[in-house]
Each structure stands twice: as C-alpha cells, then as structure tokens.
C-alpha cells in the first residue's frame, strides 16, 4: 500500500495524504471477527447502515435481559442513556453536559429551530444544497415564523466553495448550517474555516456530522462549532432511533425550545405541569422518554470507534478512498467524488444513471453478496476501517460487469 501511494499522483490526478498504516493487517483481521456478516458479504454501505457487531448485539441483549428479569429498571436504563452521552462527548471532545439525546437528527434540528429567537433583525438561515434534505425541511418549516431561508448552491464538481459562505452569510444571518460530509459523494468541508466565516458575520454554526463522524476526526472546541448533530447507525455502528446533539455550553442558556418534553426539564420527575423549568445543561434539548434500547446499542458502537481511534481509522479510510478512486479510473467508471482525498471522506460515488437505475444496481449487487448504497444517480461505495482493498476491487469489478450487461 505504501508503494502504491508513492505512485498515486502519476497520471491519475488523485491527491492523497501519506498512508501511515496505523492499523496493521493482523489487527484488521481481528476486528473483522467482531462483525459476523463480513464472513459472507462485502459491506461497503456504511454511509447508510453499518454491519451489526457482536458488542452491539450483546448490548441490546443486556437491555432485553434487564426488561425480562427486572421488569421496570428505569434507574439502570437512565444510567445507560447517560453513559451513551459520555461516550459521544468523548468522541467529539465535548463535556457530557453539552450533549442532548434525541431519536433522530430531524428531531434534534427541530428542537434547535424551535429554540431560537427570530424577533430581531437576524431572521435569515443559511443552508446548502449539500445538506441531507431533512435539515433543510426543518428550516423551511420555520418560514411561517418569518424565517428567511437562503440556499448556497453546489457547483459543477458537486462541492461548495468557501467563498460562497462569505457571500451568503451577512448581518441578517442568525444561523448557518454546514454538513461536514456531503451524503451524495463524500465531499468534506473545512468546518473550522466555515466557523470562522460564520462567527465573523455574527452567525451561529450548526454542523450535521452524520456522514463523517467515526471516520473523520471532530473536535468541537478546535473547530469552534456551536451546535453539532449526528445519528449513529452509519460509521458509529449503532441502530436507528437515536441521535446526539452537542451545544456549546455558553449557548445553552439562550435556547428555549418549544419542541420539548418532560426530560428537557431540570427535574423530569417533579411532575410540575404548570411551569416550564428547562434543564441548565444541554439536557434542556432532550424531549420525551429517551430512546433507551438504541442508547444501549449506541454506547457499544461508540466504544468500538473510541477504542480503535478515529485518527487511525481516518488513515485507513484515506487509503481506501484513494484506492477506490484509482479503481474507478482504471475501469472507466465515472466518479463524482473529489479526487483530492483531503476533501473527501469515505464515500466514493459512481455515476450509473446513463446505464441503469441506481437502486436496481444496488439490488443486483446484493444478489452478488455486496452491500452498497444507492442515492439519486449514483451508487455509493463506502468502506470502513475493516474493509480490504481487494474487496474494493471485487465491488468495482462487479459494478462494471453489471453495467456492461446492459
């Protein structure tokens, strides 16, 4: 792999950082045992759903056993929810008190949107065409409260130029939304620079980190992120039904959510129904009964990522990204992902709509024991740290074979 890296730039236009090989092949083989499906299936659909790990399954069974043998075990269950918050906080260099838990990114962003004050001159929300649509839907729904939503367009490379943030964010912007990684093609944004632009204009910054978290380092303090949201069923090895919300501590007192519930209160068990008494930390953005079972799974999945180490995972993902890009070029496949791996996360998007429907291709690959993920006009190849280069070759060869049969 290191020899391969030294020749990457010759004739391909691919730019890749030096591959350090921080996770050895023997360690990779050991981790592959943690995911039983990998014995029979090539799994490159991590941008949609990670494979089930033994640890996550055991965690889910712990909840089921508790429910079966203890029955009502709320103290234990709430402790597990808190421990999941702690693990998520560790991953992004936050404090547990800056973390709220939700059922989805949609709910978390809705809670934030309902928390802001639109009565002043700042009524504008800047979003982008690379956001996952749910984020934009939430802000468009706020238009009935006088919110103006401005969209930063994607360019012909399926990327967004930093200069566009300078142009769109102004003195009327209340909050700017910038996804860390574009779900369609893996384009990765420079969040630190976007934060500097937003803050210089007096805007808050909300980051959806769903498509990168677990494979790309995130330090909310260093990046100066105000709000971050992410689920954990992709690169964090969890399941649907749980998401996390980070809010910078200094910002928390300003937020007064109308999307709320009893767990957003200072004392959920006071059962005082005539007043709102929001929690003093990020828990004020919690809503109803927490997603207990998904929190068990979330903590177990986060433990894997924290144990392996995101810096080490990124090193491996960068190598696999460059390998996939070169493989596409070698086979004449059209990729719409950046050729500069520094601007790319794990996903490599292959344009297929001129030959067949992408979802149909996804199903054809599944028949060949390959799990990939279709979106729009592309099939997405999204490895994780346990993926082998030869598996990337197999996936790309099968894509070529299927497309050529059309």
C-alpha positions, 0 to 999 in steps of 0.5 A: 500500500505504501508503494502504491501511494508513492505512485498515486499522483502519476497520471491519475490526478488523485491527491492523497495524504501519506498512508501511515498504516496505523492499523496493521493487517493482523489487527484488521483481521481481528476486528473483522471477527467482531462483525459476523456478516463480513464472513459472507458479504462485502459491506461497503454501505456504511454511509447508510447502515453499518454491519451489526457487531457482536458488542452491539448485539450483546448490548441490546441483549443486556437491555432485553435481559434487564426488561425480562428479569427486572421488569421496570429498571428505569434507574439502570436504563437512565444510567445507560442513556447517560453513559451513551452521552459520555461516550459521544462527548468523548468522541467529539471532545465535548463535556457530557453536559453539552450533549442532548439525546434525541431519536433522530437528527430531524428531531434534534434540528427541530428542537434547535429551530424551535429554540431560537429567537427570530424577533430581531433583525437576524431572521435569515438561515443559511443552508446548502444544497449539500445538506441531507434534505431533512435539515433543510425541511426543518428550516423551511418549516420555520418560514411561517415564523418569518424565517428567511431561508437562503440556499448556497448552491453546489457547483459543477464538481458537486462541492461548495466553495468557501467563498460562497459562505462569505457571500451568503452569510451577512448581518441578517444571518442568525444561523448557518448550517454546514454538513461536514460530509456531503451524503451524495459523494463524500465531499468534506468541508473545512468546518473550522474555516466555515466557523470562522466565516460564520462567527465573523458575520455574527452567525451561529454554526450548526454542523450535521456530522452524520456522514463523517463522524467515526471516520473523520476526526471532530473536535468541537472546541478546535473547530469552534462549532456551536451546535453539532448533530449526528445519528449513529447507525452509519460509521458509529455502528449503532441502530436507528432511533437515536441521535446526539446533539452537542451545544456549546455550553455558553449557548445553552442558556439562550435556547428555549425550545418549544419542541420539548418534553418532560426530560428537557426539564431540570427535574423530569420527575417533579411532575410540575405541569404548570411551569416550564423549568428547562434543564441548565445543561444541554439536557434542556434539548432532550424531549420525551422518554429517551430512546433507551434500547438504541442508547444501549446499542449506541454506547457499544458502537461508540466504544468500538470507534473510541477504542480503535481511534478515529485518527487511525481509522481516518488513515485507513479510510484515506487509503481506501478512498484513494484506492477506490478512486484509482479503481474507478479510473482504471475501469472507466467508471465515472466518479463524482467524488473529489479526487483530492482525498483531503476533501473527501471522506469515505464515500466514493460515488459512481455515476450509473444513471446513463446505464441503469437505475441506481437502486436496481444496481444496488439490488443486483449487487446484493444478489452478488453478496455486496452491500452498497448504497444507492442515492439519486444517480449514483451508487455509493461505495463506502468502506470502513476501517475493516474493509480490504482493498481487494474487496474494493476491487471485487465491488468495482469489478462487479459494478462494471460487469453489471453495467456492461450487461446492459 
